[in-house]
Protein backbone atom coordinates (compact mmCIF):
# COMPACT_ATOMS: atom_id res chain seq x y z
CA UNK A 1 0.00 0.00 0.00
CA UNK A 2 1.20 3.49 -0.83
CA UNK A 3 2.17 5.71 2.10
CA UNK A 4 1.04 9.33 1.64
CA UNK A 5 2.58 12.33 3.42
CA UNK A 6 1.42 15.92 3.01
CA UNK A 7 4.19 18.49 3.54
CA UNK A 8 3.05 22.08 3.95
CA UNK A 9 5.33 24.78 2.59
CA UNK A 10 4.59 26.97 5.61
CA UNK A 11 6.25 24.36 7.86
CA UNK A 12 9.59 24.29 6.01
CA UNK A 13 12.59 25.70 7.86
CA UNK A 14 14.96 28.15 6.14
CA UNK A 15 18.69 27.43 6.42
CA UNK A 16 20.97 30.33 5.36
CA UNK A 17 23.86 29.65 3.01
CA UNK A 18 27.36 30.01 4.38
CA UNK A 19 28.20 32.62 1.71
CA UNK A 20 25.13 34.70 2.57
CA UNK A 21 23.79 34.46 -0.96
CA UNK A 22 20.44 32.93 -0.07
CA UNK A 23 18.53 30.38 1.98
CA UNK A 24 17.38 26.81 1.36
CA UNK A 25 14.29 25.05 2.68
CA UNK A 26 14.53 21.27 2.51
CA UNK A 27 11.20 19.73 1.48
CA UNK A 28 12.03 16.04 1.91
CA UNK A 29 14.96 13.69 1.32
CA UNK A 30 16.34 10.19 1.66
CA UNK A 31 19.67 10.42 3.49
CA UNK A 32 22.45 8.07 2.42
CA UNK A 33 22.61 7.03 6.09
CA UNK A 34 18.91 6.15 6.00
CA UNK A 35 17.67 3.81 8.71
CA UNK A 36 14.25 2.73 9.92
CA UNK A 37 14.58 5.22 12.79
CA UNK A 38 14.95 8.47 10.85
CA UNK A 39 11.98 8.15 8.51
CA UNK A 40 13.95 9.51 5.55
CA UNK A 41 14.15 13.02 6.99
CA UNK A 42 16.90 15.46 7.74
CA UNK A 43 19.59 14.86 5.13
CA UNK A 44 22.74 16.83 5.81
CA UNK A 45 24.16 18.80 2.85
CA UNK A 46 25.73 16.28 0.49
CA UNK A 47 24.55 13.30 2.56
CA UNK A 48 21.57 11.99 0.59
CA UNK A 49 20.36 9.48 -1.96
CA UNK A 50 17.92 12.13 -3.21
CA UNK A 51 16.82 15.51 -1.93
CA UNK A 52 14.27 18.15 -2.92
CA UNK A 53 14.40 21.71 -1.68
CA UNK A 54 13.34 25.28 -2.40
CA UNK A 55 15.99 28.02 -2.52
CA UNK A 56 15.68 31.79 -2.34
CA UNK A 57 18.66 33.18 -4.26
CA UNK A 58 19.54 36.75 -3.30
CA UNK A 59 22.77 37.29 -5.23
CA UNK A 60 24.81 35.92 -8.10
CA UNK A 61 27.63 33.46 -7.53
CA UNK A 62 28.95 29.91 -7.98
CA UNK A 63 26.91 26.81 -7.19
CA UNK A 64 28.17 24.26 -4.69
CA UNK A 65 29.68 21.15 -6.27
CA UNK A 66 27.98 17.75 -5.80
CA UNK A 67 30.01 14.97 -7.43
CA UNK A 68 27.98 12.03 -8.72
CA UNK A 69 24.68 13.91 -8.44
CA UNK A 70 22.22 14.72 -11.21
CA UNK A 71 20.54 18.07 -10.63
CA UNK A 72 17.27 19.53 -11.90
CA UNK A 73 16.45 23.17 -11.17
CA UNK A 74 13.11 24.88 -11.87
CA UNK A 75 12.48 28.63 -11.66
CA UNK A 76 9.45 29.27 -9.44
CA UNK A 77 9.42 33.07 -9.27
CA UNK A 78 11.56 36.14 -9.77
CA UNK A 79 13.20 37.88 -12.69
CA UNK A 80 15.11 34.85 -13.95
CA UNK A 81 18.52 33.24 -13.71
CA UNK A 82 21.29 32.37 -16.16
CA UNK A 83 23.43 29.36 -15.23
CA UNK A 84 26.82 29.47 -16.95
CA UNK A 85 28.75 26.20 -17.33
CA UNK A 86 32.47 26.92 -16.93
CA UNK A 87 35.57 25.19 -18.25
CA UNK A 88 38.46 27.04 -16.73
CA UNK A 89 37.72 30.71 -17.31
CA UNK A 90 35.55 30.03 -20.37
CA UNK A 91 31.74 29.77 -20.50
CA UNK A 92 30.95 26.64 -22.54
CA UNK A 93 27.15 26.75 -22.18
CA UNK A 94 24.32 28.58 -20.46
CA UNK A 95 21.02 27.35 -19.03
CA UNK A 96 18.53 30.21 -19.34
CA UNK A 97 15.68 30.25 -16.79
CA UNK A 98 13.65 33.31 -17.76
CA UNK A 99 10.05 32.31 -17.06
CA UNK A 100 8.48 30.48 -14.11
CA UNK A 101 8.61 26.70 -14.66
CA UNK A 102 11.63 26.89 -16.96
CA UNK A 103 13.81 23.84 -16.24
CA UNK A 104 17.59 23.26 -16.24
CA UNK A 105 19.24 19.85 -15.93
CA UNK A 106 22.97 19.42 -15.29
CA UNK A 107 25.54 17.26 -13.50
CA UNK A 108 26.41 18.26 -9.96
CA UNK A 109 30.15 18.16 -10.71
CA UNK A 110 29.75 20.76 -13.46
CA UNK A 111 31.11 24.18 -12.53
CA UNK A 112 28.09 26.49 -12.52
CA UNK A 113 28.12 30.25 -12.02
CA UNK A 114 24.67 31.82 -11.58
CA UNK A 115 23.69 35.27 -12.83
CA UNK A 116 20.43 36.91 -11.75
CA UNK A 117 18.51 38.61 -14.55
CA UNK A 118 16.49 41.05 -12.45
CA UNK A 119 16.81 40.56 -8.70
CA UNK A 120 16.20 37.64 -6.37
CA UNK A 121 14.64 34.35 -7.46
CA UNK A 122 12.97 31.34 -5.86
CA UNK A 123 13.93 27.95 -7.29
CA UNK A 124 12.99 24.30 -6.87
CA UNK A 125 15.88 21.84 -6.68
CA UNK A 126 15.94 18.08 -7.24
CA UNK A 127 19.23 16.26 -6.57
CA UNK A 128 19.69 12.52 -7.10
CA UNK A 129 22.82 10.38 -6.71
CA UNK A 130 23.04 8.72 -10.10
CA UNK A 131 24.78 5.54 -8.89
CA UNK A 132 21.85 4.57 -6.65
CA UNK A 133 18.74 6.27 -8.09
CA UNK A 134 17.20 8.09 -11.03
CA UNK A 135 14.81 11.03 -10.90
CA UNK A 136 12.42 12.35 -13.54
CA UNK A 137 10.60 15.70 -13.33
CA UNK A 138 7.60 16.81 -15.37
CA UNK A 139 5.24 19.78 -15.16
CA UNK A 140 1.57 18.82 -14.72
CA UNK A 141 -1.52 20.96 -15.25
CA UNK A 142 -5.23 20.20 -15.13
CA UNK A 143 -5.53 20.12 -18.95
CA UNK A 144 -4.52 16.45 -18.59
CA UNK A 145 -6.58 15.63 -15.50
CA UNK A 146 -5.68 11.97 -14.88
CA UNK A 147 -2.14 10.69 -14.51
CA UNK A 148 -0.40 7.66 -13.00
CA UNK A 149 2.07 7.80 -10.12
CA UNK A 150 4.84 5.24 -10.39
CA UNK A 151 8.39 4.58 -9.25
CA UNK A 152 9.65 3.94 -5.73
CA UNK A 153 8.72 7.46 -4.57
CA UNK A 154 6.49 10.08 -6.21
CA UNK A 155 6.62 13.75 -5.20
CA UNK A 156 4.00 16.29 -6.26
CA UNK A 157 5.05 19.88 -5.55
CA UNK A 158 2.52 22.67 -6.14
CA UNK A 159 4.60 25.29 -7.94
CA UNK A 160 1.85 27.89 -8.39
CA UNK A 161 -1.85 28.44 -7.76
CA UNK A 162 -3.94 25.82 -6.00
CA UNK A 163 -4.68 22.22 -6.96
CA UNK A 164 -6.66 19.27 -5.63
CA UNK A 165 -5.07 15.85 -6.04
CA UNK A 166 -7.29 12.79 -5.79
CA UNK A 167 -5.55 9.46 -5.30
CA UNK A 168 -7.59 6.40 -6.25
CA UNK A 169 -6.48 3.70 -3.83
CA UNK A 170 -9.42 1.84 -2.30
CA UNK A 171 -11.32 4.82 -0.93
CA UNK A 172 -10.23 7.90 -2.87
CA UNK A 173 -8.30 10.62 -1.04
CA UNK A 174 -8.72 14.26 -2.13
CA UNK A 175 -5.96 16.57 -0.92
CA UNK A 176 -5.78 20.30 -1.57
CA UNK A 177 -2.36 21.88 -2.12
CA UNK A 178 -1.40 25.53 -2.26
CA UNK A 179 1.79 26.96 -3.73
CA UNK A 180 4.78 25.45 -1.90
CA UNK A 181 2.95 22.36 -0.59
CA UNK A 182 4.17 18.86 -1.47
CA UNK A 183 2.54 15.44 -1.55
CA UNK A 184 4.99 12.57 -1.03
CA UNK A 185 3.82 9.08 -2.02
CA UNK A 186 6.06 6.13 -1.14
CA UNK A 187 5.55 2.95 -3.19
CA UNK A 188 2.81 4.41 -5.43
CA UNK A 189 2.70 1.27 -7.65
CA UNK A 190 0.86 2.70 -10.69
CA UNK A 191 -1.48 4.75 -8.50
CA UNK A 192 -4.08 6.79 -10.47
CA UNK A 193 -4.02 10.51 -9.65
CA UNK A 194 -6.54 13.14 -10.75
CA UNK A 195 -5.51 16.81 -10.82
CA UNK A 196 -7.95 19.72 -10.71
CA UNK A 197 -7.45 23.43 -10.10
CA UNK A 198 -5.66 26.37 -11.67
CA UNK A 199 -2.15 25.57 -10.47
CA UNK A 200 0.94 23.84 -11.83
CA UNK A 201 2.54 20.78 -10.23
CA UNK A 202 6.11 19.55 -10.46
CA UNK A 203 5.78 15.77 -10.59
CA UNK A 204 8.89 13.80 -9.64
CA UNK A 205 9.30 10.03 -9.99
CA UNK A 206 12.29 8.48 -8.17
CA UNK A 207 13.44 4.97 -8.96
CA UNK A 208 16.18 3.13 -7.11
CA UNK A 209 18.84 1.15 -8.94
CA UNK A 210 18.25 -2.57 -8.63
ZIDAKA-V904180 format. One record per backbone hydrogen bond with DSSP energy under -1.0 kcal/mol. NH is the residue of the N-H (numbers start at 1). CO is the residue of the C=O. E is the energy in kcal/mol with one decimal. If there is no record, write none. Layout:
BEGIN
NH	CO	E
NH	CO	E
END
This chain:
BEGIN
3	186	-2.0
5	184	-2.9
7	182	-3.3
11	8	-1.5
12	9	-1.4
15	24	-2.6
17	22	-2.8
20	17	-1.3
23	56	-1.8
24	15	-2.3
25	54	-3.2
27	52	-2.4
28	52	-1.3
30	50	-2.5
34	31	-1.4
38	35	-1.1
41	38	-1.4
47	44	-2.5
49	30	-4.0
50	30	-1.1
51	127	-2.2
52	28	-2.5
53	125	-2.1
54	25	-2.5
55	123	-2.8
56	23	-2.6
57	121	-2.7
58	21	-3.0
59	21	-1.2
61	114	-1.7
63	112	-2.7
66	108	-2.3
69	66	-1.4
70	128	-3.1
71	106	-2.8
72	126	-2.5
73	104	-3.0
74	124	-2.5
75	102	-2.1
76	122	-2.8
77	122	-1.6
81	97	-2.8
82	115	-3.1
83	95	-2.8
84	113	-2.8
85	93	-3.5
86	111	-2.4
87	90	-2.8
90	87	-1.8
92	85	-2.8
95	83	-2.7
97	81	-2.9
101	75	-3.8
102	99	-2.2
104	73	-2.7
106	71	-2.1
108	69	-3.8
110	107	-1.6
113	84	-2.3
114	61	-2.8
115	82	-2.8
117	80	-2.2
121	57	-1.9
122	77	-2.2
123	55	-2.8
124	74	-2.9
125	53	-3.1
126	72	-2.7
127	51	-2.6
128	70	-2.2
129	49	-2.8
130	68	-1.9
132	129	-1.6
133	129	-1.8
134	207	-2.5
136	205	-2.2
138	203	-2.3
140	201	-3.4
144	141	-1.4
147	193	-3.2
149	191	-3.2
152	206	-2.3
153	206	-1.7
154	185	-2.8
155	204	-2.5
156	183	-2.7
157	202	-2.5
158	181	-2.8
159	200	-2.4
160	200	-1.2
163	177	-2.5
164	196	-2.6
165	175	-3.1
166	194	-2.5
167	173	-2.6
168	192	-2.0
169	167	-1.2
173	167	-2.1
175	165	-2.9
177	163	-3.1
180	158	-3.2
181	178	-2.4
182	7	-2.9
183	156	-2.6
184	5	-3.1
185	154	-3.2
186	3	-2.7
187	152	-3.1
191	149	-2.1
193	147	-2.8
194	166	-2.5
195	145	-3.3
196	164	-2.0
199	162	-1.4
200	160	-1.3
201	140	-2.6
202	157	-3.1
203	138	-3.1
204	155	-3.0
205	136	-2.2
206	153	-2.9
207	134	-2.6
209	132	-2.5
END
